[in-house]
Amino acid sequence: MTAVVATLDLDGVTDKASLMERCARDLRLPDYFGRNWDALADVLSDPGLWPEDTVGDRFLVVRNWERYAEARPGEWATAREVFSQASALTVTLALGGSS
């Protein structure tokens, strides 16, 4: 099996709309992605979005999330909950900004 590592870079993200757009862009989500919390949860849990030979080896690294978390703590709490419940991949928050 081959591991798939996707990176979500939240540098410059200031609100939920920006987060959803960044998710769509960085994760190459399908056009039908609804850009809301439920749609994000659904798409991150959809094993059909990822190559079949990567079952159990799908990782999402979220970078530069600290400023968004500080500016929008309620939204960030919801985003973290969505990420933690994603059943099709493992999500990791990168520490240290852009490093």
N, CA, C and O atoms as a GROMACS GRO file, in nm:
protein
  396
    1MET      N    1   0.083  -0.119   0.000
    1MET     CA    2   0.000   0.000   0.000
    1MET      C    3   0.087   0.125   0.000
    1MET      O    4   0.197   0.126   0.055
    2THR      N    5   0.036   0.229  -0.062
    2THR     CA    6   0.105   0.356  -0.068
    2THR      C    7   0.035   0.456   0.022
    2THR      O    8  -0.088   0.470   0.015
    3ALA      N    9   0.109   0.526   0.106
    3ALA     CA   10   0.051   0.629   0.191
    3ALA      C   11   0.026   0.756   0.110
    3ALA      O   12   0.104   0.791   0.021
    4VAL      N   13  -0.083   0.823   0.143
    4VAL     CA   14  -0.115   0.951   0.082
    4VAL      C   15  -0.111   1.056   0.192
    4VAL      O   16  -0.179   1.042   0.294
    5VAL      N   17  -0.032   1.162   0.172
    5VAL     CA   18  -0.024   1.272   0.266
    5VAL      C   19  -0.069   1.398   0.195
    5VAL      O   20  -0.007   1.441   0.098
    6ALA      N   21  -0.177   1.457   0.244
    6ALA     CA   22  -0.227   1.584   0.190
    6ALA      C   23  -0.196   1.693   0.292
    6ALA      O   24  -0.196   1.667   0.412
    7THR      N   25  -0.169   1.813   0.243
    7THR     CA   26  -0.141   1.926   0.332
    7THR      C   27  -0.246   2.033   0.313
    7THR      O   28  -0.277   2.074   0.200
    8LEU      N   29  -0.301   2.079   0.424
    8LEU     CA   30  -0.394   2.190   0.426
    8LEU      C   31  -0.322   2.306   0.491
    8LEU      O   32  -0.295   2.302   0.611
    9ASP      N   33  -0.291   2.410   0.414
    9ASP     CA   34  -0.217   2.525   0.465
    9ASP      C   35  -0.315   2.639   0.491
    9ASP      O   36  -0.374   2.693   0.398
   10LEU      N   37  -0.332   2.675   0.618
   10LEU     CA   38  -0.429   2.777   0.656
   10LEU      C   39  -0.368   2.916   0.668
   10LEU      O   40  -0.430   3.005   0.727
   11ASP      N   41  -0.250   2.936   0.614
   11ASP     CA   42  -0.188   3.069   0.616
   11ASP      C   43  -0.280   3.169   0.547
   11ASP      O   44  -0.317   3.150   0.431
   12GLY      N   45  -0.316   3.276   0.617
   12GLY     CA   46  -0.401   3.380   0.560
   12GLY      C   47  -0.550   3.354   0.576
   12GLY      O   48  -0.631   3.440   0.541
   13VAL      N   49  -0.589   3.239   0.629
   13VAL     CA   50  -0.730   3.208   0.650
   13VAL      C   51  -0.780   3.288   0.770
   13VAL      O   52  -0.720   3.284   0.878
   14THR      N   53  -0.892   3.361   0.751
   14THR     CA   54  -0.942   3.448   0.858
   14THR      C   55  -1.086   3.419   0.899
   14THR      O   56  -1.134   3.474   0.998
   15ASP      N   57  -1.154   3.333   0.825
   15ASP     CA   58  -1.293   3.303   0.858
   15ASP      C   59  -1.334   3.169   0.797
   15ASP      O   60  -1.257   3.106   0.724
   16LYS      N   61  -1.456   3.126   0.829
   16LYS     CA   62  -1.505   2.996   0.783
   16LYS      C   63  -1.507   2.986   0.631
   16LYS      O   64  -1.469   2.883   0.575
   17ALA      N   65  -1.551   3.092   0.565
   17ALA     CA   66  -1.557   3.088   0.418
   17ALA      C   67  -1.418   3.065   0.359
   17ALA      O   68  -1.402   2.986   0.265
   18SER      N   69  -1.319   3.133   0.414
   18SER     CA   70  -1.181   3.115   0.367
   18SER      C   71  -1.131   2.974   0.396
   18SER      O   72  -1.061   2.914   0.314
   19LEU      N   73  -1.168   2.921   0.512
   19LEU     CA   74  -1.129   2.784   0.547
   19LEU      C   75  -1.186   2.686   0.447
   19LEU      O   76  -1.116   2.597   0.398
   20MET      N   77  -1.314   2.701   0.416
   20MET     CA   78  -1.379   2.609   0.323
   20MET      C   79  -1.317   2.618   0.183
   20MET      O   80  -1.297   2.516   0.117
   21GLU      N   81  -1.288   2.738   0.139
   21GLU     CA   82  -1.224   2.755   0.008
   21GLU      C   83  -1.085   2.692   0.007
   21GLU      O   84  -1.046   2.629  -0.091
   22ARG      N   85  -1.011   2.709   0.117
   22ARG     CA   86  -0.877   2.651   0.125
   22ARG      C   87  -0.884   2.499   0.126
   22ARG      O   88  -0.802   2.432   0.064
   23CYS      N   89  -0.982   2.444   0.197
   23CYS     CA   90  -1.001   2.298   0.196
   23CYS      C   91  -1.030   2.250   0.055
   23CYS      O   92  -0.971   2.152   0.009
   24ALA      N   93  -1.121   2.320  -0.014
   24ALA     CA   94  -1.156   2.280  -0.151
   24ALA      C   95  -1.033   2.283  -0.241
   24ALA      O   96  -1.012   2.191  -0.320
   25ARG      N   97  -0.952   2.387  -0.227
   25ARG     CA   98  -0.835   2.402  -0.314
   25ARG      C   99  -0.723   2.304  -0.277
   25ARG      O  100  -0.677   2.227  -0.361
   26ASP      N  101  -0.680   2.309  -0.151
   26ASP     CA  102  -0.564   2.229  -0.111
   26ASP      C  103  -0.591   2.078  -0.116
   26ASP      O  104  -0.502   2.000  -0.147
   27LEU      N  105  -0.714   2.039  -0.087
   27LEU     CA  106  -0.747   1.897  -0.083
   27LEU      C  107  -0.809   1.848  -0.212
   27LEU      O  108  -0.845   1.731  -0.226
   28ARG      N  109  -0.821   1.940  -0.307
   28ARG     CA  110  -0.878   1.907  -0.439
   28ARG      C  111  -1.012   1.835  -0.424
   28ARG      O  112  -1.035   1.728  -0.480
   29LEU      N  113  -1.099   1.898  -0.345
   29LEU     CA  114  -1.230   1.839  -0.319
   29LEU      C  115  -1.318   1.850  -0.442
   29LEU      O  116  -1.298   1.938  -0.526
   30PRO      N  117  -1.414   1.761  -0.455
   30PRO     CA  118  -1.500   1.761  -0.573
   30PRO      C  119  -1.583   1.889  -0.583
   30PRO      O  120  -1.608   1.956  -0.482
   31ASP      N  121  -1.625   1.922  -0.703
   31ASP     CA  122  -1.704   2.043  -0.728
   31ASP      C  123  -1.831   2.047  -0.644
   31ASP      O  124  -1.879   2.156  -0.612
   32TYR      N  125  -1.886   1.933  -0.610
   32TYR     CA  126  -2.010   1.930  -0.534
   32TYR      C  127  -1.991   1.959  -0.385
   32TYR      O  128  -2.089   1.964  -0.311
   33PHE      N  129  -1.867   1.978  -0.340
   33PHE     CA  130  -1.840   2.008  -0.199
   33PHE      C  131  -1.919   2.133  -0.158
   33PHE      O  132  -1.902   2.239  -0.218
   34GLY      N  133  -2.003   2.121  -0.057
   34GLY     CA  134  -2.097   2.226  -0.018
   34GLY      C  135  -2.043   2.339   0.066
   34GLY      O  136  -2.117   2.433   0.097
   35ARG      N  137  -1.917   2.335   0.105
   35ARG     CA  138  -1.852   2.442   0.179
   35ARG      C  139  -1.924   2.477   0.310
   35ARG      O  140  -1.946   2.594   0.340
   36ASN      N  141  -1.960   2.374   0.384
   36ASN     CA  142  -2.014   2.390   0.518
   36ASN      C  143  -1.960   2.275   0.604
   36ASN      O  144  -1.899   2.182   0.552
   37TRP      N  145  -1.984   2.282   0.734
   37TRP     CA  146  -1.925   2.183   0.824
   37TRP      C  147  -1.970   2.041   0.792
   37TRP      O  148  -1.887   1.949   0.789
   38ASP      N  149  -2.099   2.022   0.769
   38ASP     CA  150  -2.148   1.887   0.738
   38ASP      C  151  -2.086   1.832   0.610
   38ASP      O  152  -2.048   1.716   0.602
   39ALA      N  153  -2.076   1.918   0.509
   39ALA     CA  154  -2.017   1.875   0.382
   39ALA      C  155  -1.869   1.841   0.401
   39ALA      O  156  -1.821   1.744   0.342
   40LEU      N  157  -1.797   1.918   0.482
   40LEU     CA  158  -1.656   1.889   0.507
   40LEU      C  159  -1.642   1.755   0.580
   40LEU      O  160  -1.557   1.674   0.546
   41ALA      N  161  -1.726   1.734   0.680
   41ALA     CA  162  -1.723   1.606   0.753
   41ALA      C  163  -1.750   1.490   0.658
   41ALA      O  164  -1.683   1.387   0.663
   42ASP      N  165  -1.849   1.507   0.572
   42ASP     CA  166  -1.884   1.400   0.478
   42ASP      C  167  -1.769   1.369   0.382
   42ASP      O  168  -1.735   1.253   0.361
   43VAL      N  169  -1.711   1.472   0.325
   43VAL     CA  170  -1.607   1.450   0.224
   43VAL      C  171  -1.479   1.394   0.288
   43VAL      O  172  -1.410   1.312   0.226
   44LEU      N  173  -1.446   1.436   0.410
   44LEU     CA  174  -1.327   1.383   0.476
   44LEU      C  175  -1.346   1.239   0.522
   44LEU      O  176  -1.249   1.170   0.552
   45SER      N  177  -1.469   1.195   0.529
   45SER     CA  178  -1.498   1.057   0.569
   45SER      C  179  -1.532   0.968   0.450
   45SER      O  180  -1.565   0.851   0.468
   46ASP      N  181  -1.524   1.022   0.331
   46ASP     CA  182  -1.559   0.946   0.210
   46ASP      C  183  -1.436   0.872   0.158
   46ASP      O  184  -1.347   0.934   0.099
   47PRO      N  185  -1.430   0.742   0.179
   47PRO     CA  186  -1.312   0.668   0.131
   47PRO      C  187  -1.299   0.670  -0.021
   47PRO      O  188  -1.191   0.646  -0.074
   48GLY      N  189  -1.408   0.698  -0.092
   48GLY     CA  190  -1.404   0.705  -0.237
   48GLY      C  191  -1.326   0.824  -0.290
   48GLY      O  192  -1.292   0.828  -0.408
   49LEU      N  193  -1.298   0.920  -0.204
   49LEU     CA  194  -1.222   1.038  -0.244
   49LEU      C  195  -1.072   1.008  -0.257
   49LEU      O  196  -0.998   1.080  -0.323
   50TRP      N  197  -1.029   0.901  -0.193
   50TRP     CA  198  -0.887   0.868  -0.186
   50TRP      C  199  -0.858   0.742  -0.268
   50TRP      O  200  -0.947   0.660  -0.288
   51PRO      N  201  -0.736   0.727  -0.315
   51PRO     CA  202  -0.701   0.607  -0.392
   51PRO      C  203  -0.729   0.480  -0.311
   51PRO      O  204  -0.704   0.476  -0.190
   52GLU      N  205  -0.780   0.377  -0.378
   52GLU     CA  206  -0.820   0.253  -0.311
   52GLU      C  207  -0.706   0.182  -0.239
   52GLU      O  208  -0.727   0.118  -0.137
   53ASP      N  209  -0.584   0.194  -0.292
   53ASP     CA  210  -0.473   0.120  -0.232
   53ASP      C  211  -0.413   0.190  -0.112
   53ASP      O  212  -0.304   0.154  -0.067
   54THR      N  213  -0.482   0.292  -0.058
   54THR     CA  214  -0.429   0.367   0.056
   54THR      C  215  -0.513   0.349   0.182
   54THR      O  216  -0.502   0.429   0.275
   55VAL      N  217  -0.596   0.248   0.187
   55VAL     CA  218  -0.681   0.228   0.304
   55VAL      C  219  -0.595   0.221   0.430
   55VAL      O  220  -0.503   0.140   0.438
   56GLY      N  221  -0.624   0.306   0.527
   56GLY     CA  222  -0.549   0.310   0.652
   56GLY      C  223  -0.422   0.393   0.644
   56GLY      O  224  -0.359   0.416   0.747
   57ASP      N  225  -0.384   0.438   0.528
   57ASP     CA  226  -0.261   0.516   0.511
   57ASP      C  227  -0.290   0.653   0.448
   57ASP      O  228  -0.220   0.695   0.356
   58ARG      N  229  -0.391   0.720   0.497
   58ARG     CA  230  -0.430   0.851   0.445
   58ARG      C  231  -0.411   0.953   0.556
   58ARG      O  232  -0.468   0.941   0.664
   59PHE      N  233  -0.329   1.054   0.528
   59PHE     CA  234  -0.296   1.152   0.630
   59PHE      C  235  -0.321   1.293   0.579
   59PHE      O  236  -0.296   1.325   0.463
   60LEU      N  237  -0.371   1.378   0.669
   60LEU     CA  238  -0.389   1.519   0.641
   60LEU      C  239  -0.309   1.597   0.744
   60LEU      O  240  -0.331   1.583   0.864
   61VAL      N  241  -0.217   1.679   0.696
   61VAL     CA  242  -0.138   1.766   0.783
   61VAL      C  243  -0.193   1.908   0.768
   61VAL      O  244  -0.197   1.962   0.657
   62VAL      N  245  -0.234   1.967   0.880
   62VAL     CA  246  -0.287   2.103   0.879
   62VAL      C  247  -0.176   2.194   0.931
   62VAL      O  248  -0.130   2.181   1.044
   63ARG      N  249  -0.135   2.289   0.844
   63ARG     CA  250  -0.026   2.382   0.877
   63ARG      C  251  -0.080   2.523   0.894
   63ARG      O  252  -0.185   2.557   0.841
   64ASN      N  253  -0.007   2.603   0.968
   64ASN     CA  254  -0.036   2.746   0.984
   64ASN      C  255  -0.178   2.770   1.034
   64ASN      O  256  -0.245   2.862   0.987
   65TRP      N  257  -0.223   2.690   1.126
   65TRP     CA  258  -0.359   2.698   1.179
   65TRP      C  259  -0.370   2.792   1.300
   65TRP      O  260  -0.481   2.830   1.337
   66GLU      N  261  -0.259   2.829   1.361
   66GLU     CA  262  -0.261   2.902   1.487
   66GLU      C  263  -0.333   3.038   1.479
   66GLU      O  264  -0.411   3.071   1.568
   67ARG      N  265  -0.307   3.115   1.374
   67ARG     CA  266  -0.372   3.248   1.363
   67ARG      C  267  -0.522   3.236   1.347
   67ARG      O  268  -0.598   3.312   1.406
   68TYR      N  269  -0.565   3.140   1.267
   68TYR     CA  270  -0.708   3.117   1.250
   68TYR      C  271  -0.770   3.075   1.383
   68TYR      O  272  -0.877   3.124   1.420
   69ALA      N  273  -0.704   2.987   1.454
   69ALA     CA  274  -0.755   2.939   1.584
   69ALA      C  275  -0.769   3.054   1.682
   69ALA      O  276  -0.865   3.059   1.759
   70GLU      N  277  -0.675   3.145   1.680
   70GLU     CA  278  -0.679   3.260   1.770
   70GLU      C  279  -0.787   3.360   1.730
   70GLU      O  280  -0.857   3.415   1.815
   71ALA      N  281  -0.802   3.384   1.600
   71ALA     CA  282  -0.898   3.482   1.551
   71ALA      C  283  -1.042   3.432   1.560
   71ALA      O  284  -1.133   3.510   1.586
   72ARG      N  285  -1.062   3.303   1.540
   72ARG     CA  286  -1.196   3.244   1.536
   72ARG      C  287  -1.201   3.117   1.621
   72ARG      O  288  -1.214   3.008   1.567
   73PRO      N  289  -1.190   3.130   1.752
   73PRO     CA  290  -1.181   3.010   1.836
   73PRO      C  291  -1.302   2.917   1.826
   73PRO      O  292  -1.286   2.795   1.832
   74GLY      N  293  -1.421   2.972   1.811
   74GLY     CA  294  -1.539   2.888   1.799
   74GLY      C  295  -1.539   2.808   1.670
   74GLY      O  296  -1.568   2.688   1.670
   75GLU      N  297  -1.506   2.875   1.561
   75GLU     CA  298  -1.497   2.806   1.431
   75GLU      C  299  -1.386   2.702   1.435
   75GLU      O  300  -1.402   2.591   1.383
   76TRP      N  301  -1.273   2.737   1.494
   76TRP     CA  302  -1.161   2.643   1.500
   76TRP      C  303  -1.199   2.520   1.582
   76TRP      O  304  -1.160   2.408   1.546
   77ALA      N  305  -1.275   2.538   1.690
   77ALA     CA  306  -1.320   2.424   1.768
   77ALA      C  307  -1.406   2.331   1.683
   77ALA      O  308  -1.394   2.209   1.691
   78THR      N  309  -1.492   2.390   1.602
   78THR     CA  310  -1.576   2.309   1.513
   78THR      C  311  -1.491   2.238   1.409
   78THR      O  312  -1.512   2.120   1.381
   79ALA      N  313  -1.395   2.310   1.351
   79ALA     CA  314  -1.306   2.250   1.251
   79ALA      C  315  -1.229   2.132   1.312
   79ALA      O  316  -1.218   2.026   1.250
   80ARG      N  317  -1.178   2.150   1.432
   80ARG     CA  318  -1.104   2.041   1.498
   80ARG      C  319  -1.194   1.921   1.523
   80ARG      O  320  -1.150   1.807   1.509
   81GLU      N  321  -1.318   1.946   1.559
   81GLU     CA  322  -1.412   1.836   1.580
   81GLU      C  323  -1.437   1.761   1.449
   81GLU      O  324  -1.438   1.638   1.446
   82VAL      N  325  -1.455   1.837   1.340
   82VAL     CA  326  -1.475   1.774   1.209
   82VAL      C  327  -1.352   1.693   1.171
   82VAL      O  328  -1.365   1.579   1.126
   83PHE      N  329  -1.234   1.751   1.188
   83PHE     CA  330  -1.111   1.680   1.155
   83PHE      C  331  -1.097   1.552   1.239
   83PHE      O  332  -1.059   1.447   1.187
   84SER      N  333  -1.129   1.561   1.368
   84SER     CA  334  -1.110   1.446   1.456
   84SER      C  335  -1.207   1.332   1.424
   84SER      O  336  -1.179   1.216   1.455
   85GLN      N  337  -1.320   1.364   1.364
   85GLN     CA  338  -1.419   1.262   1.332
   85GLN      C  339  -1.405   1.207   1.190
   85GLN      O  340  -1.480   1.117   1.151
   86ALA      N  341  -1.312   1.261   1.113
   86ALA     CA  342  -1.292   1.214   0.975
   86ALA      C  343  -1.248   1.068   0.978
   86ALA      O  344  -1.142   1.036   1.032
   87SER      N  345  -1.329   0.981   0.921
   87SER     CA  346  -1.301   0.839   0.931
   87SER      C  347  -1.214   0.785   0.818
   87SER      O  348  -1.165   0.672   0.826
   88ALA      N  349  -1.194   0.864   0.713
   88ALA     CA  350  -1.118   0.813   0.599
   88ALA      C  351  -0.971   0.852   0.604
   88ALA      O  352  -0.894   0.812   0.516
   89LEU      N  353  -0.931   0.930   0.706
   89LEU     CA  354  -0.792   0.971   0.712
   89LEU      C  355  -0.753   1.007   0.854
   89LEU      O  356  -0.838   1.022   0.941
   90THR      N  357  -0.623   1.022   0.876
   90THR     CA  358  -0.567   1.066   1.002
   90THR      C  359  -0.525   1.211   0.987
   90THR      O  360  -0.454   1.246   0.893
   91VAL      N  361  -0.569   1.296   1.080
   91VAL     CA  362  -0.539   1.439   1.071
   91VAL      C  363  -0.437   1.475   1.179
   91VAL      O  364  -0.449   1.435   1.294
   92THR      N  365  -0.336   1.553   1.138
   92THR     CA  366  -0.231   1.598   1.229
   92THR      C  367  -0.218   1.748   1.218
   92THR      O  368  -0.214   1.803   1.108
   93LEU      N  369  -0.211   1.817   1.333
   93LEU     CA  370  -0.188   1.960   1.334
   93LEU      C  371  -0.038   1.983   1.346
   93LEU      O  372   0.025   1.939   1.443
   94ALA      N  373   0.019   2.050   1.247
   94ALA     CA  374   0.162   2.079   1.249
   94ALA      C  375   0.187   2.195   1.344
   94ALA      O  376   0.117   2.296   1.339
   95LEU      N  377   0.285   2.181   1.431
   95LEU     CA  378   0.320   2.286   1.525
   95LEU      C  379   0.434   2.370   1.470
   95LEU      O  380   0.516   2.321   1.392
   96GLY      N  381   0.438   2.495   1.510
   96GLY     CA  382   0.550   2.580   1.473
   96GLY      C  383   0.530   2.659   1.346
   96GLY      O  384   0.628   2.695   1.280
   97GLY      N  385   0.407   2.689   1.310
   97GLY     CA  386   0.382   2.773   1.192
   97GLY      C  387   0.421   2.705   1.064
   97GLY      O  388   0.372   2.596   1.034
   98SER      N  389   0.510   2.768   0.987
   98SER     CA  390   0.541   2.720   0.854
   98SER      C  391   0.654   2.617   0.849
   98SER      O  392   0.695   2.575   0.741
   99SER      N  393   0.704   2.578   0.964
   99SER     CA  394   0.815   2.481   0.963
   99SER      C  395   0.766   2.340   0.944
   99SER      O  396   0.846   2.247   0.940
   0.00000   0.00000   0.00000
